[in-house]
Amino acid sequence: MNSLQERIRDAMKAAMKGGDKKRLAVIRLIMAAVKQREVDERIVLDEQQMIEVLDRMLKQRRESIRQYRDAGREDLAEIEEAEILVIQEFLPQPLRDDEIAGMIREAIDQTGAASVRDMGKVMGLLKPKMEGRADMSVVSGMIKKILAG
């Protein structure tokens, strides 16, 4: 069992002992998502694959928040935001904007990207390094801005 799985399991025990039902529900969702992927692919997830699962959960919640706010359902958006905070606890330290910009410039130099058409090369290089540490839709926008400018 990897350390991320142990941290999640320990957090679940602590939430159960502390009676924190909302936190416990989110942690159970995390464990269910991990287990689902393990069953679907007939593998045991390593740390990086677990980060991918958590990152996908964050992305889903960000999209839900946008949709809830568009529909005027602030109450539901707040629930999703609370879930994001719990999920983020198990992800690596997020990258700062200046770190992201530096990594983008480095990737552009490495790939020789010259226009927005080369964006796939840059994203392909950055995604494994940034997964779970940055919102890839924001990174994508930053790459477009740099390559178009």
Secondary structure, 3 states (H helix, E strand, C coil): CCHHHHHHHHHHHHHHHHCCHHHHHHHHHHHHHHHHHHHHHCCCCCHHHHHHHHHHHHHHHHHHHHHHHHCCCHHHHHHHHHHHHHHHCCCCCCCCHHHHHHHHHHHHHHHCCCCHHHHHHHHHHHHHHHCCCCCHHHHHHHHHHHHHC
